[in-house]
């Protein structure tokens, strides 16, 4: 086993996922809504905590796994979660109730993110997490950077596309979109960008200008 593989396994196996999130993860798998990994969830929780987030938007509810991780880091925050699958939203509501998240701390919006995001207030949020419709990721990131305040975060899990982004031979639409996103944000003066390779990958963007 290579050093990289050993480190990745050690990081994966040392994370202790809270029971409520582990239950939500099982429900997500049953629904076919692939949740973010515990490695990415833990990173999101730390970022939410260190940014003292109070207003969070999540694009792609799944069964509530990512939302629970975000609120674990920022229990004072209000989470707005957008998904066009009513079954996923129902599972997330159940997961939040089982985790004893107050109803006032989460609002769930049924609809396409492309329709909902343009109606949301500019610069009004601390974090936007994007985990849906990978083919539209660049559009969603543009919306996310409009929605977050200066210093706010846009988080994009799965950005390594299972290793395809690092392989120049892979040129399908989704892989190309993720690759372009990583490259363009590294060069943009409007954001600070960092790419974590833990788990399925997490692109972290901080808006530094309007």
ChimeraX commands (.cxc) that place a marker at each C-alpha (Angstrom):
marker #1 position 0.00,0.00,0.00 radius 0.5
marker #1 position 1.34,3.45,-0.95 radius 0.5
marker #1 position 1.85,6.21,1.59 radius 0.5
marker #1 position -1.04,8.15,0.00 radius 0.5
marker #1 position -3.40,5.18,0.29 radius 0.5
marker #1 position -2.33,4.52,3.88 radius 0.5
marker #1 position -2.92,8.15,4.83 radius 0.5
marker #1 position -6.32,8.16,3.12 radius 0.5
marker #1 position -7.39,4.99,4.91 radius 0.5
marker #1 position -6.19,6.29,8.26 radius 0.5
marker #1 position -8.09,9.57,7.78 radius 0.5
marker #1 position -11.21,7.70,6.71 radius 0.5
marker #1 position -11.17,5.23,9.58 radius 0.5
marker #1 position -10.50,7.75,12.36 radius 0.5
marker #1 position -13.61,9.88,11.73 radius 0.5
marker #1 position -16.42,9.19,14.18 radius 0.5
marker #1 position -19.74,10.07,12.59 radius 0.5
marker #1 position -22.53,11.06,15.01 radius 0.5
marker #1 position -25.29,8.46,15.25 radius 0.5
marker #1 position -27.96,10.73,13.78 radius 0.5
marker #1 position -25.83,11.41,10.71 radius 0.5
marker #1 position -24.98,7.71,10.35 radius 0.5
marker #1 position -28.72,6.91,10.33 radius 0.5
marker #1 position -29.33,9.59,7.71 radius 0.5
marker #1 position -26.51,8.09,5.65 radius 0.5
marker #1 position -28.19,4.67,5.68 radius 0.5
marker #1 position -31.48,6.22,4.55 radius 0.5
marker #1 position -29.68,8.10,1.78 radius 0.5
marker #1 position -28.14,4.90,0.47 radius 0.5
marker #1 position -31.56,3.22,0.53 radius 0.5
marker #1 position -32.97,6.10,-1.54 radius 0.5
marker #1 position -30.08,6.06,-3.99 radius 0.5
marker #1 position -29.08,9.57,-2.92 radius 0.5
marker #1 position -25.32,9.20,-2.53 radius 0.5
marker #1 position -24.32,11.25,0.54 radius 0.5
marker #1 position -21.06,13.09,1.08 radius 0.5
marker #1 position -18.43,11.02,2.84 radius 0.5
marker #1 position -17.68,11.41,6.56 radius 0.5
marker #1 position -14.31,12.97,5.60 radius 0.5
marker #1 position -16.02,15.73,3.62 radius 0.5
marker #1 position -18.75,16.09,6.21 radius 0.5
marker #1 position -16.21,16.66,8.97 radius 0.5
marker #1 position -14.43,19.29,6.87 radius 0.5
marker #1 position -17.73,21.08,6.20 radius 0.5
marker #1 position -18.50,21.08,9.92 radius 0.5
marker #1 position -15.14,22.65,10.75 radius 0.5
marker #1 position -15.54,25.29,8.04 radius 0.5
marker #1 position -19.04,26.12,9.29 radius 0.5
marker #1 position -17.74,26.42,12.84 radius 0.5
marker #1 position -14.69,28.55,12.06 radius 0.5
marker #1 position -16.72,30.91,9.88 radius 0.5
marker #1 position -19.33,31.26,12.64 radius 0.5
marker #1 position -21.95,30.70,9.94 radius 0.5
marker #1 position -25.46,31.89,10.65 radius 0.5
marker #1 position -27.06,31.49,7.23 radius 0.5
marker #1 position -26.34,28.49,4.99 radius 0.5
marker #1 position -27.69,27.38,1.63 radius 0.5
marker #1 position -27.43,23.78,0.48 radius 0.5
marker #1 position -28.07,22.79,-3.13 radius 0.5
marker #1 position -28.91,19.10,-3.05 radius 0.5
marker #1 position -30.55,17.87,0.14 radius 0.5
marker #1 position -30.11,14.15,-0.30 radius 0.5
marker #1 position -31.37,12.58,2.92 radius 0.5
marker #1 position -29.94,15.30,5.15 radius 0.5
marker #1 position -26.36,14.09,5.68 radius 0.5
marker #1 position -24.57,17.24,4.51 radius 0.5
marker #1 position -27.06,19.52,6.23 radius 0.5
marker #1 position -26.57,17.73,9.53 radius 0.5
marker #1 position -22.80,18.03,9.24 radius 0.5
marker #1 position -23.06,21.75,8.51 radius 0.5
marker #1 position -25.35,22.35,11.48 radius 0.5
marker #1 position -23.10,20.25,13.68 radius 0.5
marker #1 position -20.42,22.85,13.04 radius 0.5
marker #1 position -22.76,25.83,13.22 radius 0.5
marker #1 position -25.73,24.96,15.43 radius 0.5
marker #1 position -26.65,28.64,15.55 radius 0.5
marker #1 position -27.18,28.76,11.77 radius 0.5
marker #1 position -30.35,28.55,9.72 radius 0.5
marker #1 position -30.07,26.11,6.81 radius 0.5
marker #1 position -31.97,26.51,3.54 radius 0.5
marker #1 position -31.89,23.25,1.58 radius 0.5
marker #1 position -33.01,22.97,-2.06 radius 0.5
marker #1 position -33.89,19.74,-3.84 radius 0.5
marker #1 position -36.30,18.76,-6.59 radius 0.5
marker #1 position -36.96,15.29,-5.13 radius 0.5
marker #1 position -39.82,15.36,-2.57 radius 0.5
marker #1 position -38.78,11.92,-1.30 radius 0.5
marker #1 position -35.31,13.18,-0.46 radius 0.5
marker #1 position -36.68,16.22,1.33 radius 0.5
marker #1 position -39.03,14.03,3.37 radius 0.5
marker #1 position -36.12,11.82,4.42 radius 0.5
marker #1 position -34.10,14.89,5.40 radius 0.5
marker #1 position -36.95,16.28,7.49 radius 0.5
marker #1 position -37.14,12.96,9.32 radius 0.5
marker #1 position -33.37,12.91,9.85 radius 0.5
marker #1 position -33.41,16.45,11.24 radius 0.5
marker #1 position -36.26,15.59,13.58 radius 0.5
marker #1 position -34.42,12.49,14.83 radius 0.5
marker #1 position -31.32,14.65,15.38 radius 0.5
marker #1 position -33.46,17.08,17.39 radius 0.5
marker #1 position -32.73,20.00,15.07 radius 0.5
marker #1 position -35.33,22.71,15.85 radius 0.5
marker #1 position -37.77,23.24,12.99 radius 0.5
marker #1 position -36.84,26.92,12.86 radius 0.5
marker #1 position -33.24,26.00,12.02 radius 0.5
marker #1 position -34.03,24.45,8.63 radius 0.5
marker #1 position -36.26,25.26,5.72 radius 0.5
marker #1 position -36.67,22.89,2.80 radius 0.5
marker #1 position -37.50,24.14,-0.68 radius 0.5
marker #1 position -38.83,21.78,-3.34 radius 0.5
marker #1 position -37.71,22.88,-6.78 radius 0.5
marker #1 position -34.94,23.12,-9.33 radius 0.5
marker #1 position -31.96,25.07,-8.04 radius 0.5
marker #1 position -31.74,26.91,-11.37 radius 0.5
marker #1 position -35.22,28.31,-10.69 radius 0.5
marker #1 position -34.80,28.99,-6.97 radius 0.5
marker #1 position -31.32,30.53,-6.77 radius 0.5
marker #1 position -31.99,33.64,-8.91 radius 0.5
marker #1 position -34.69,34.67,-6.43 radius 0.5
marker #1 position -32.41,34.53,-3.39 radius 0.5
marker #1 position -30.78,37.61,-1.87 radius 0.5
marker #1 position -27.29,38.61,-2.94 radius 0.5
marker #1 position -24.59,38.65,-0.26 radius 0.5
marker #1 position -26.99,37.31,2.37 radius 0.5
marker #1 position -25.37,33.97,3.23 radius 0.5
marker #1 position -22.23,32.72,4.94 radius 0.5
marker #1 position -21.93,29.35,3.19 radius 0.5
marker #1 position -23.33,27.80,0.02 radius 0.5
marker #1 position -22.75,24.07,-0.43 radius 0.5
marker #1 position -23.27,22.70,-3.95 radius 0.5
marker #1 position -23.94,18.98,-4.28 radius 0.5
marker #1 position -26.42,18.50,-7.12 radius 0.5
marker #1 position -26.67,18.41,-10.91 radius 0.5
marker #1 position -22.95,18.13,-11.59 radius 0.5
marker #1 position -23.47,19.15,-15.20 radius 0.5
marker #1 position -24.61,22.58,-13.94 radius 0.5
marker #1 position -21.87,23.02,-11.33 radius 0.5
marker #1 position -20.30,26.11,-12.92 radius 0.5
marker #1 position -23.67,27.89,-13.08 radius 0.5
marker #1 position -24.38,26.98,-9.46 radius 0.5
marker #1 position -20.98,28.22,-8.30 radius 0.5
marker #1 position -21.63,31.54,-10.03 radius 0.5
marker #1 position -24.91,31.79,-8.12 radius 0.5
marker #1 position -23.18,30.72,-4.92 radius 0.5
marker #1 position -20.54,33.43,-5.17 radius 0.5
marker #1 position -23.30,35.98,-5.72 radius 0.5
marker #1 position -25.23,34.75,-2.68 radius 0.5
marker #1 position -22.39,34.65,-0.14 radius 0.5
marker #1 position -21.09,37.71,1.65 radius 0.5
marker #1 position -17.52,38.88,1.17 radius 0.5
marker #1 position -15.49,36.34,3.13 radius 0.5
marker #1 position -18.24,33.77,2.73 radius 0.5
marker #1 position -17.63,30.23,1.48 radius 0.5
marker #1 position -18.79,28.22,-1.50 radius 0.5
marker #1 position -18.12,24.50,-1.01 radius 0.5
marker #1 position -18.20,21.93,-3.82 radius 0.5
marker #1 position -17.81,18.27,-2.83 radius 0.5
marker #1 position -17.10,15.44,-5.33 radius 0.5
marker #1 position -15.05,17.86,-7.40 radius 0.5
marker #1 position -12.42,15.21,-8.21 radius 0.5
marker #1 position -15.10,13.11,-9.95 radius 0.5
marker #1 position -13.75,9.81,-8.69 radius 0.5
marker #1 position -10.26,10.52,-10.01 radius 0.5
marker #1 position -11.42,11.45,-13.53 radius 0.5
marker #1 position -10.53,15.15,-13.17 radius 0.5
marker #1 position -6.85,14.29,-12.72 radius 0.5
marker #1 position -6.86,12.11,-15.83 radius 0.5
marker #1 position -6.45,14.29,-18.96 radius 0.5
marker #1 position -7.89,11.50,-21.11 radius 0.5
marker #1 position -11.28,11.90,-19.42 radius 0.5
marker #1 position -13.24,14.59,-21.26 radius 0.5
marker #1 position -16.90,13.90,-20.62 radius 0.5
marker #1 position -19.07,16.94,-19.88 radius 0.5
marker #1 position -19.16,16.56,-16.09 radius 0.5
marker #1 position -15.43,15.87,-15.73 radius 0.5
marker #1 position -14.59,18.78,-18.00 radius 0.5
marker #1 position -16.87,21.08,-16.01 radius 0.5
marker #1 position -15.21,20.15,-12.71 radius 0.5
marker #1 position -11.73,20.47,-14.24 radius 0.5
marker #1 position -12.55,23.92,-15.65 radius 0.5
marker #1 position -14.03,24.98,-12.32 radius 0.5
marker #1 position -10.91,24.04,-10.39 radius 0.5
marker #1 position -8.58,25.69,-12.87 radius 0.5
marker #1 position -10.57,28.90,-13.32 radius 0.5
marker #1 position -11.11,29.49,-9.61 radius 0.5
marker #1 position -7.41,29.04,-8.91 radius 0.5
marker #1 position -6.74,31.88,-11.36 radius 0.5
marker #1 position -9.61,34.17,-10.34 radius 0.5
marker #1 position -8.80,37.35,-8.37 radius 0.5
marker #1 position -12.35,37.33,-6.95 radius 0.5
marker #1 position -11.88,34.25,-4.77 radius 0.5
marker #1 position -9.42,32.39,-2.60 radius 0.5
marker #1 position -9.49,28.75,-3.66 radius 0.5
marker #1 position -8.28,25.57,-2.00 radius 0.5
marker #1 position -8.75,21.97,-3.10 radius 0.5
marker #1 position -8.86,19.19,-0.54 radius 0.5
marker #1 position -8.16,15.71,-1.89 radius 0.5
marker #1 position -9.58,13.94,1.16 radius 0.5
marker #1 position -12.54,11.68,0.46 radius 0.5
marker #1 position -14.15,12.53,-2.87 radius 0.5
marker #1 position -12.56,15.96,-2.91 radius 0.5
marker #1 position -13.79,19.35,-1.70 radius 0.5
marker #1 position -13.28,22.63,-3.51 radius 0.5
marker #1 position -13.36,25.55,-1.05 radius 0.5
marker #1 position -13.91,29.06,-2.36 radius 0.5
marker #1 position -13.93,32.25,-0.30 radius 0.5
marker #1 position -15.36,35.35,-1.92 radius 0.5
marker #1 position -12.87,38.20,-1.52 radius 0.5
marker #1 position -14.55,40.85,-3.67 radius 0.5
marker #1 position -17.95,41.80,-5.01 radius 0.5
marker link #1:1,2 radius 0.2
marker link #1:2,3 radius 0.2
marker link #1:3,4 radius 0.2
marker link #1:4,5 radius 0.2
marker link #1:5,6 radius 0.2
marker link #1:6,7 radius 0.2
marker link #1:7,8 radius 0.2
marker link #1:8,9 radius 0.2
marker link #1:9,10 radius 0.2
marker link #1:10,11 radius 0.2
marker link #1:11,12 radius 0.2
marker link #1:12,13 radius 0.2
marker link #1:13,14 radius 0.2
marker link #1:14,15 radius 0.2
marker link #1:15,16 radius 0.2
marker link #1:16,17 radius 0.2
marker link #1:17,18 radius 0.2
marker link #1:18,19 radius 0.2
marker link #1:19,20 radius 0.2
marker link #1:20,21 radius 0.2
marker link #1:21,22 radius 0.2
marker link #1:22,23 radius 0.2
marker link #1:23,24 radius 0.2
marker link #1:24,25 radius 0.2
marker link #1:25,26 radius 0.2
marker link #1:26,27 radius 0.2
marker link #1:27,28 radius 0.2
marker link #1:28,29 radius 0.2
marker link #1:29,30 radius 0.2
marker link #1:30,31 radius 0.2
marker link #1:31,32 radius 0.2
marker link #1:32,33 radius 0.2
marker link #1:33,34 radius 0.2
marker link #1:34,35 radius 0.2
marker link #1:35,36 radius 0.2
marker link #1:36,37 radius 0.2
marker link #1:37,38 radius 0.2
marker link #1:38,39 radius 0.2
marker link #1:39,40 radius 0.2
marker link #1:40,41 radius 0.2
marker link #1:41,42 radius 0.2
marker link #1:42,43 radius 0.2
marker link #1:43,44 radius 0.2
marker link #1:44,45 radius 0.2
marker link #1:45,46 radius 0.2
marker link #1:46,47 radius 0.2
marker link #1:47,48 radius 0.2
marker link #1:48,49 radius 0.2
marker link #1:49,50 radius 0.2
marker link #1:50,51 radius 0.2
marker link #1:51,52 radius 0.2
marker link #1:52,53 radius 0.2
marker link #1:53,54 radius 0.2
marker link #1:54,55 radius 0.2
marker link #1:55,56 radius 0.2
marker link #1:56,57 radius 0.2
marker link #1:57,58 radius 0.2
marker link #1:58,59 radius 0.2
marker link #1:59,60 radius 0.2
marker link #1:60,61 radius 0.2
marker link #1:61,62 radius 0.2
marker link #1:62,63 radius 0.2
marker link #1:63,64 radius 0.2
marker link #1:64,65 radius 0.2
marker link #1:65,66 radius 0.2
marker link #1:66,67 radius 0.2
marker link #1:67,68 radius 0.2
marker link #1:68,69 radius 0.2
marker link #1:69,70 radius 0.2
marker link #1:70,71 radius 0.2
marker link #1:71,72 radius 0.2
marker link #1:72,73 radius 0.2
marker link #1:73,74 radius 0.2
marker link #1:74,75 radius 0.2
marker link #1:75,76 radius 0.2
marker link #1:76,77 radius 0.2
marker link #1:77,78 radius 0.2
marker link #1:78,79 radius 0.2
marker link #1:79,80 radius 0.2
marker link #1:80,81 radius 0.2
marker link #1:81,82 radius 0.2
marker link #1:82,83 radius 0.2
marker link #1:83,84 radius 0.2
marker link #1:84,85 radius 0.2
marker link #1:85,86 radius 0.2
marker link #1:86,87 radius 0.2
marker link #1:87,88 radius 0.2
marker link #1:88,89 radius 0.2
marker link #1:89,90 radius 0.2
marker link #1:90,91 radius 0.2
marker link #1:91,92 radius 0.2
marker link #1:92,93 radius 0.2
marker link #1:93,94 radius 0.2
marker link #1:94,95 radius 0.2
marker link #1:95,96 radius 0.2
marker link #1:96,97 radius 0.2
marker link #1:97,98 radius 0.2
marker link #1:98,99 radius 0.2
marker link #1:99,100 radius 0.2
marker link #1:100,101 radius 0.2
marker link #1:101,102 radius 0.2
marker link #1:102,103 radius 0.2
marker link #1:103,104 radius 0.2
marker link #1:104,105 radius 0.2
marker link #1:105,106 radius 0.2
marker link #1:106,107 radius 0.2
marker link #1:107,108 radius 0.2
marker link #1:108,109 radius 0.2
marker link #1:109,110 radius 0.2
marker link #1:110,111 radius 0.2
marker link #1:111,112 radius 0.2
marker link #1:112,113 radius 0.2
marker link #1:113,114 radius 0.2
marker link #1:114,115 radius 0.2
marker link #1:115,116 radius 0.2
marker link #1:116,117 radius 0.2
marker link #1:117,118 radius 0.2
marker link #1:118,119 radius 0.2
marker link #1:119,120 radius 0.2
marker link #1:120,121 radius 0.2
marker link #1:121,122 radius 0.2
marker link #1:122,123 radius 0.2
marker link #1:123,124 radius 0.2
marker link #1:124,125 radius 0.2
marker link #1:125,126 radius 0.2
marker link #1:126,127 radius 0.2
marker link #1:127,128 radius 0.2
marker link #1:128,129 radius 0.2
marker link #1:129,130 radius 0.2
marker link #1:130,131 radius 0.2
marker link #1:131,132 radius 0.2
marker link #1:132,133 radius 0.2
marker link #1:133,134 radius 0.2
marker link #1:134,135 radius 0.2
marker link #1:135,136 radius 0.2
marker link #1:136,137 radius 0.2
marker link #1:137,138 radius 0.2
marker link #1:138,139 radius 0.2
marker link #1:139,140 radius 0.2
marker link #1:140,141 radius 0.2
marker link #1:141,142 radius 0.2
marker link #1:142,143 radius 0.2
marker link #1:143,144 radius 0.2
marker link #1:144,145 radius 0.2
marker link #1:145,146 radius 0.2
marker link #1:146,147 radius 0.2
marker link #1:147,148 radius 0.2
marker link #1:148,149 radius 0.2
marker link #1:149,150 radius 0.2
marker link #1:150,151 radius 0.2
marker link #1:151,152 radius 0.2
marker link #1:152,153 radius 0.2
marker link #1:153,154 radius 0.2
marker link #1:154,155 radius 0.2
marker link #1:155,156 radius 0.2
marker link #1:156,157 radius 0.2
marker link #1:157,158 radius 0.2
marker link #1:158,159 radius 0.2
marker link #1:159,160 radius 0.2
marker link #1:160,161 radius 0.2
marker link #1:161,162 radius 0.2
marker link #1:162,163 radius 0.2
marker link #1:163,164 radius 0.2
marker link #1:164,165 radius 0.2
marker link #1:165,166 radius 0.2
marker link #1:166,167 radius 0.2
marker link #1:167,168 radius 0.2
marker link #1:168,169 radius 0.2
marker link #1:169,170 radius 0.2
marker link #1:170,171 radius 0.2
marker link #1:171,172 radius 0.2
marker link #1:172,173 radius 0.2
marker link #1:173,174 radius 0.2
marker link #1:174,175 radius 0.2
marker link #1:175,176 radius 0.2
marker link #1:176,177 radius 0.2
marker link #1:177,178 radius 0.2
marker link #1:178,179 radius 0.2
marker link #1:179,180 radius 0.2
marker link #1:180,181 radius 0.2
marker link #1:181,182 radius 0.2
marker link #1:182,183 radius 0.2
marker link #1:183,184 radius 0.2
marker link #1:184,185 radius 0.2
marker link #1:185,186 radius 0.2
marker link #1:186,187 radius 0.2
marker link #1:187,188 radius 0.2
marker link #1:188,189 radius 0.2
marker link #1:189,190 radius 0.2
marker link #1:190,191 radius 0.2
marker link #1:191,192 radius 0.2
marker link #1:192,193 radius 0.2
marker link #1:193,194 radius 0.2
marker link #1:194,195 radius 0.2
marker link #1:195,196 radius 0.2
marker link #1:196,197 radius 0.2
marker link #1:197,198 radius 0.2
marker link #1:198,199 radius 0.2
marker link #1:199,200 radius 0.2
marker link #1:200,201 radius 0.2
marker link #1:201,202 radius 0.2
marker link #1:202,203 radius 0.2
marker link #1:203,204 radius 0.2
marker link #1:204,205 radius 0.2
marker link #1:205,206 radius 0.2
marker link #1:206,207 radius 0.2
marker link #1:207,208 radius 0.2
marker link #1:208,209 radius 0.2
marker link #1:209,210 radius 0.2
view
